Structure formats: C-alpha cells, structure tokens
Amino acid sequence: MKDITETTLLKIRQDLHQIPELALNEFQTIKYIRQFVAQLPQEYLVTKDIPNLPTGWLVKVIGKNPTQTLGYRTDLDGLAVTEKTNLAFKSKNIGIMHACGHDMHMTVALGILDHFAKHQPNDNLIFIFQPAEENFAGGMQLYDSNVLVGDWKIDAIYGLHINPSLPAGTIGCRQGTLFAGTTEIHLKLVGKSGHAAFPQDANDMIVALSQWVNLLQTIVARNVDPIIGGVVTIGAIEAGSANNVIAGEASAHGTIRALKQSTILAIQDRVKTITDGIAQAFDCQAQLILQQDGYLPVENNDKLTTEFIKYMKGQAKIDFVETNPAMTGEDFGYLLSKIPGVMFWLGVDSPYSLHSEYLAPSSNALNTGVNAITKFLEYKMA
Ligand SMILES: CC(=O)N[C@@H](CCC[C@H](N)C(=O)O)C(=O)O
C-alpha cells in the first residue's frame, strides 16, 4: 500500500488550518480527523472515546508481536487570535487561528498514523488526539479520565511542538526540561468607587493594582536565582470606566513561568505574600487565583532522550540540533509526569513567533517530520 503523499499532507494541513477551534470545542477538527482515519485500512486499528472529553480520541495500531506500547500525542486546539497572514487557506473561523501550529502537529500525527495503518508495526502504538492544550489542561483531563490503563497503558510517549526559529524540517531536542511549567494568575481587587475630585472618600483600585504589578516585577529580579530564572508577566489588566470616576475594582491576568517546579512554587508564594500586603496596605479585598493545572515543566526522560538524540544525530537525512529550554508552557508536562517520554521541536522556519497573528509555518516541514518520526518509531519497535 502506498504511503501518504506530500500533496495529501499539504491538503490536510490546509484543511485543518482553516477550521481552528478553541479549547474543548474542537468538534469540527475531531470530525475531520475521524473521517481521515475512517478511510485508512482498519485491520490493525482500534479506537477509544474519552469520557467527559468529547473532542478527544485515541487510536491504537495493534502491533504484530507487541512487547511494549508507544504513545504519540498531538494537540487539537487553536487560539483566540485573528489571523493576519495572507495565506490562501487562512482561518475561516473569525477570531480563532492555529497560531501555535497545532494544525501542523495534527498533520504530522495523521501522516505517521497513515503509515502504520498500512504497515503493521511490531509493537502497539497509541495516537492521542488531545483537546485543550492552550487552556484547561486537556492532557491532564485526558490522563485523569483513566483511559490510558489496561490494554491502553503506554510505556513511552512522544510529542512534538513546532519551532518557528529552526529551519523547516529540523528536529530539536534537549535532555532535561524542554519547556517551562506555567501558572495562570488571576487577581481581582475590590475597593470603593467614587468621584475623581474626592479621592479621600473612595478607595482607588487602579492605584492599588499598579503597585501590585510593579511589586510583582521584583520577584524575578530580587527573589529568584538569576542562573535559574523565571518569568512573571501580567498580560492583561482591566479597570475603570471614565476619566473622572475612581475605579472601585481592578483585575489582572498573567502568567508565572519557570523551568523547575520548585521555582514556580517559590514565585507563587511571593505573589501570595505581595497580594496580601497590597490588600492590607490599600485596605481592599484581593481575590487571587493561581492556576497551574497540568502545565508542569516538560521534563524529558533521561534514557529515552539519550536514545532519541543519538538516533536523530545518526541519520544522514535528518538535521538535528540540541536546543535551549524555552519558557513556553505545554500540558505535555503533565503526561510526562505520569509516563516517561520525550517532547521535541520540529522546525518550521517562520519570522513570526508562536501565538503571532502572522505565524505561517512552512509546510515543507511536514514530509520531513513524518519521515523522521516514523523511522524513529520503527527503530524503537525493531
Ligand atoms: C506552546 C505554548 O505556547 N503553550 C502555551 C500554554 C499555555 C498555558 C497556560 N494556559 C498559561 O497561560 O499559563 C503558552 O502560553 O506557553
């Protein structure tokens, strides 16, 4: 049976790119994936739905003589970004875009699955179609729904993320932590609104929130070992309605990031202390939510990563680079805290970063990615 062509991979990627959906709403996307899988030879395939996660799906390829079960995960969701590329196949879902490359991730996964559906592997291979990577920790929800048990237990798991700054098709990886752990910060301060002319009768939450934002910026600068590093970013604030009204409420939304879980926890403690201090100093209510869910640091397994890097370096047809860690987050970190495995980069050569409205990953990476990973999985199962 013939392997998938570059033209078909390109079409899948273009189709999926046009129908991005937000976390937990990937209904069109999973329908497309199910339809693609339905036209593959079914002889070695078994599928499984995920309770309470209707947009997730598992597909198992039964091995000839299985001694292990490998896992390969792709995420499905898009982002609330309005696409500004000039691509002929740009998003048809206004205000939503595959700005993190999950259309590329899914296409590569389908390319690999296509191969193994036609050429039975020696071991079992489970493809995880995981919703909600950007928000709501779909990886954690999927794992915690107890689907990866019994015959569906995975011994080693792999997954990739596109990397705009690597040449198209280059594979990148590293020992240890690849991506940071993240915690979302939500703060609401409640004081008292009033007339701009009578500040003594009001309790201004814009002033309080401004102090809080500034104090938060001392955490990485003054409390974190500079060699270890971390990030505290407040990406959104909301307060006030008019120039002459004192805002009685103010809210903020941000993210904490670090490569080690212990640093995340230490930063969280400082955020709590600073928030308590602001509440006391400004005599206001502070409702603080720190939400990490499954976004643990993405810690690659030592033994499996050594094997992965050695294999990739040894292939004349694969360009491989050892990369630095990145402060992006990934709920694959949760899966790696439960199952040994490796996350790696696939270069897609774009001048725009992940989450940019102009991100346009090069489709040239698709065929190279599918071939490199398929060959690696075959080597693992030899
Ligand atoms: C690869 C990537 O960009 N991942 C996202 C993950 C978001 C995690 C969570 N919702 C948060 O904001 O902390 C990222 O922003 O790094």
The ligand as an SDF file (V2000), in Angstrom:
LIG
                    3D

 16 15  0  0  0  0  0  0  0  0999 V2000
    3.3770   26.2770   23.4600 C   0  0  0  0  0  0  0  0  0  0  0  0
    2.5680   27.3380   24.0960 C   0  0  0  0  0  0  0  0  0  0  0  0
    2.5640   28.4600   23.6370 O   0  0  0  0  0  0  0  0  0  0  0  0
    1.8270   26.9970   25.1710 N   0  0  0  0  0  0  0  0  0  0  0  0
    1.0420   27.9060   25.9360 C   0  0  0  0  0  0  0  0  0  0  0  0
    0.4360   27.1500   27.0730 C   0  0  0  0  0  0  0  0  0  0  0  0
   -0.4720   27.9930   27.9390 C   0  0  0  0  0  0  0  0  0  0  0  0
   -0.5090   27.5120   29.3360 C   0  0  0  0  0  0  0  0  0  0  0  0
   -1.4830   28.2480   30.2160 C   0  0  0  0  0  0  0  0  0  0  0  0
   -2.7610   28.4960   29.6270 N   0  0  0  0  0  0  0  0  0  0  0  0
   -0.8500   29.5550   30.6950 C   0  0  0  0  0  0  0  0  0  0  0  0
   -1.0670   30.6130   30.0990 O   0  0  0  0  0  0  0  0  0  0  0  0
   -0.1240   29.5250   31.6740 O   0  0  0  0  0  0  0  0  0  0  0  0
    1.9240   29.0300   26.4580 C   0  0  0  0  0  0  0  0  0  0  0  0
    1.3860   30.1210   26.6870 O   0  0  0  0  0  0  0  0  0  0  0  0
    3.1340   28.8570   26.6460 O   0  0  0  0  0  0  0  0  0  0  0  0
  1  2  1  0
  2  3  2  0
  2  4  1  0
  4  5  1  0
  5  6  1  0
  5 14  1  0
  6  7  1  0
  7  8  1  0
  8  9  1  0
  9 10  1  0
  9 11  1  0
 11 12  2  0
 11 13  1  0
 14 15  2  0
 14 16  1  0
M  END
$$$$
